[in-house]
Amino acid sequence: MGYKNFSKYVLRAPLFSFSFYKKLTQDHILSEDALKAICEDKAIKEAIFLASPSLYTEFEKWLRGEIDDKEKANRMLYSVLKYLSRMSSRCTPFGLFAGTAVGEFSDATHIELQDKSKNQRHTRLDMNYLVALSQDIVKHEHIREQLLFYPNTSIYETGHQLRYVEYNYVNSRRMHHIVAVEHSEYLQKVIEKAKPGARLSDLGDLLVDDEITKEEAMEFIHELVASQLLISELEPSVSGPEFLDQIMPVLKKLEGTEQLISALEQAQKTLQELDANIGNKAEKYIALSESLKQLEVGFELKFMFQTDMLLTPKVNTLDRSYLHRIKKTMTLLNKLTLPATETLMTRFQTAFYERYEEREVPLSQALDVELGVGFLQNQGTGDVSRIVDDIMLPQKDNGVPVREMRWTPIHTILQKKLLESIRENKTVIHITDNDFEGFEAKWDDMPDTISSMVEIVNIDGEEKIVMSSVGGSSAANLLGRFCHGDEALHAYTKEIVDIEAQENPDKILAEIVHLPESRVGNILMRPAFRKFEIPYLAKSIVDPEYQLTLDDLMISATARGKVRLRSKKYNKEVLPHLTNAHNFSGDALPIYQFLANMQTQKMRSGLGFNWGPLAEDYEFLPRVEYQGVILSSASWNIKVDVCKPFLKLHGEALSEAWKDFATTKKLPQFVLLIDGDNELLINTHNITSVNMLLQTIKKRPAFKLKEFLHMEDGMVKEGEESYTNQVVFSFYNDQKLKNTQKNHG
């Protein structure tokens, strides 16, 4: 297959063991008093506070028995149970709920955790607060006049105008607008002078002459700042040191910032003290936030702190024999995953070629929604009137829901096996290489590095691997945001990024540095992994020589080939990278959308098992296994209507009705409620847990349950306690690397 594994992996596990959850819900009913007793644990209290400070106040009232309203008390009980379920079953890192640790392959599997109090942690101020702080600091005149200012990174020239993106905040959301201003020699002078960074007074001096006074010149310069044509050196960044660590050196070189520096240094010291323990009191965080009020920057407590947890296992090694099974499964998943017939990039390529053919044009011009082709093509719904092209005529609705589906020979094979399992009342489908004998595995349309998230479980005494997909535009994406607090993870992620550079020696791999919204900065913030960066509405801290600005980037396309991005300065092809897990498909600016989608142009960004059009049409889908690897867990599609009668029942009546329902559906004791990317663990033998499920789904039309597979002793232990696990395996295209090294001597 040409792909080889890296020598390390990343283990992910929750704060509490699954043994803890089983004990918590072992009885038929989990009493409120029993749950309150569990919640006196300091680690639970701190984890809940960090997850939701707004809920914490009510949580404390509930613990003290101060909530008299029975319905309100029950809602709190179910909320707390959800949190405990999350922090004892789900491995996705979030606050103190779950953490990560780098491990190495060996001849045997041995993973032993230490007590949760030994876990390390890394807490920082939330990007929402820090961005607001940096913007407020610039408003102080005595500080602003000392700062360096730079041109807005989104500026581009169109005819006699300059266009750029400015933003403002509406209800805490960052809203972007494209603005056009008349270009002039005065403006050009200022922008050229500001490129390496300049003080406002020096920019004003540029414009003073016999007709323009210093006052008039400075008024013009301040207008450029107010309209965001000029951006200060305190502009937010999402690459490099954490943002507060970027702010502090700037403040320390300025006069009159002693009080500000002192307050922020004290905040950093307090955060370091908090990071010495797991189980801090909420009052410490509240006191810190109160002390920061002296800076007069508004904040919400729920958007004030971000914490990551690092597991500190005594031993963390995996048997390398897993790799053979995983690579074999990757080959099967390759056969099961057909390339997309149409993507956002193919639509863009078609529109671009129709407009420009094989001409090379500036990126900013091509992506301009008025002057170029924009990025998102054919995104409207309904018919566009040919007479008035901005009137949308709604599609006719005949009352029958219609969905388009892509049916392939793969689905024919799966449907045949599914129908056979229904006839024979089987709960597991086994697929073999013979089932897909005529299908070919192709690897030339896969990214240079890829990852697979797997779980290793024990079912009826047999160890199995749970693996549904593999891919990503880079194996570093899942790891980037956690690297600031974990040196071992940082080094491993850098190793992945360096391999990608070695595989593409004649191209520039450039990091996309963009902040679409303040809070998203918590996900986007990562070290500066790559030599080159493309700054766009965010600051780059790499040497200006290695910053690829908008006016340097050109794009071209051929009728059937790829869209090509080129740097004029280096005359090399540019491959953009976004080394984090941000979902950029939302309401993003065209240039950001384009650069992010370029990562997987003409590629399959993921390989995986998918029921496709069969996924929603059957009440029950059996587990799918391939040579001891579980490709898809058993799942149940349930209409809420069948559960509504349960909402009116209580006590023994509810228990009996639910027991009949669970028996009819053949639900196991532990199932997961699937809600997008989230999974909530339910103990179907515990009526309190069942009530939590019913209250969660009661307003939905339907819901999906999935079997929970960590039912027996797992491979991750702490003494006798057994933990759920996820392991991130990463691979690189070894064949491409060898060919590149051979061709480049």
C-alpha positions, 0 to 999 in steps of 0.5 A: 500500500506504500504507507508506513506508520510513524514510530509513535501513537497518541492515546486518548482516555477519559478522566474517570474509568468505565468501572466508575460509571458501571458502579455509579449506575449499577442499581436499578435507580441512581438516587439523587443523594447517591449522585450528590455524594459522588459529586463531592469529588473535587475533580468532578466539581472542577471539571464541571465548572470548566465545562460550564461555569454558568451551570456550576452556580445552579449545580452548587445550589443543587448539591446543597439542596436549595432547589425546591422545584422538583422538575428543575432539580431533576433537570440538574440531576440529568445534566450532572449524570451526562457530565459523569457519563462524558468523563468516564466513557468518552475519550475526545479531549475536552477540558478535564474530561479526557486527555492525551499521552504519546506512546511508542510501539513495542513487542507487547501492549502495556498501558497503565495510568496513574491516579487522576490526581497525577495527570498534568494540565495546561490552562490559559485564558480563552481567546474570546477574552484575549481578542477583546483585551487586545482590541481594547488595549489598542484604543488607549491613545498612549499605547496606540502611538507606540505600537507598530501598525501593518497593512490589513492582510486581506487588502488587494487592488482592483482597478482604482480601488483597494478592497479588503475585509473588515470585521465587527462584533454583533452579539459576540459573533465576528461579522465580516464585510468586504469594503472598497476604498478609492486608491490614491498615492497617499494611501499607497505611500502609507501601505508601503511604509507600513509593510515592515511595521511603522508607528502612526506618527511616522506614517503621518509624517509621510503625508505632510507637505505644503498643502497637508498639515500634521494634524490633517495627516494624522486625522487621515491615519487614524481613519485608516486605523478605525476602518481597519486598513491598518492593523496593530501588532496586537492583532490576534494570531492563531499560530506560534506561541499562545496569544497571551505570550505574544501580547506580553513582549509587545507590552513590555517594550511600551511605556505606561503599561506597567499596571497592565503587565502586572495584572496579566503576569499575576493572571499567568502566575495564578493559572500556573498555580491552578495547573499544579493540581486537579480539583481546584475550587471554583472560587480560585477561577472566579477570584482571578476573573474578578481581579482582571476586571481592573483591565475594564474589558468585558467578559463572560465567565463561561468564555474565560478559561480553556484547559487541556489535560495530559495523561501521565501513564506509568507505562504506555506501549502498544504491540506493533502487531496491531499495525498489520491488522490496521493496514490490512483494514485500510486496504479494504476501506480504500476499496469501499470508498469511491472518489466523490464525483463532484466537490466544491473544488471541482465546481470552482475549477469549472467556473474558474476555467470557464471564466479565465481558461488557462490564464493565471490570475491573482488569487484575490481577483479570482475569489472576489464575489463581484469581480471574479467567480467567488468560491462557492458555486451553485449554492442557491436553492430553487430556480433563478429567474432568467429575467431577474437573476436575483429573485429566487423562485421556491421549489415546488413541494408536493408533500413527499420528502425526496432525497438524492442518493448515490448507489454503488455496487458496494451498497448492493453487496451490503444490502444483500448481506443486510437482508440476509442478516435480517432473515437469519436474525443475525446481529453481526455481519462478517465481510471478507476480501472475497466479497470485494474481490473485483475492487481495486485499492488506489493510493495515489489520491490520498494525502501524504500523511493520514491518521486513523482513530481506533478503539481496542476492546475486549468482547467475549474474551476476544480482543477486537479493533474498532476502526470505521475510518482513516484519513484527514488532509494531514496526520497532524490535524488532530494533534495541533491544538494540544501541542502547547501544553505537551512537549512530547506531542509537539515533537511528534507533530513536528515530525509529521509536518517535517515528513510532509515537507520532505515529500514535497521538496519542490513545493511550498507547504504554507500554513493558513493563518486565519481567525474567522471568529474569536472563540474558534481561536481556542481550536485554531491556536497551534505552534508555528509548525511550518516555515511558510505561512499565508496570513489572512485576517490574522497575524503571522509571527514567522519572518516576513520573508516567509509570509505569502501575502495575498498579492503574491499568490496566483492561481491557474487551472486546466480543463481537467487537471488541478487548480494550481496556486503559485507564489510569484516571489518564489515561483513555486507551487504552494500547498496550503495546510490547516494544521488543526481540526477546524470545520471550515465548511461553515460560514467562511470567507471565500479565500479561507474556504478556497485555501482550506479546500485546496488541501484535498484537491483531487484527493479522497480525504478519508476512507471509511465504512458507510452504510450510505443510503441504507443508514436511515432506512432500517430500524436495526443495522447489525455490527459489521466485522472484517477479520476481527476489526469492527468497521461499524457498531450495531445501531438502532434508528428509533422514532420518538413517537414510540417513546412518548408514552414512557414520558407519562410513566413513573416508577414500576410502570416505567420500568416494566414498559421500558424493559419490554421495549428494550427486550423487543429492540434487543438493546444491550445494557450499555448503548450510546445516544448519537448526536452528531459527533457527540455520544452519550452513554446510557445504561439501559438497566438503570431507570435514572439513566433511561429518564436522562435519555428520554428527557434528552430526545423528547423534542426530536422526531427520531434518534439513533442508538449505537452499541457501546463496545467497552463492556469488559476489561479494557487494555487501559488500566489503573490498578483494577479499574478499566478505562475506555480508549482511543488510539490515534495511529498515523501513517506517511506515504513511504513510497512517495518519500523514497521516490522523492529522495531518489530523484533528489539525490 
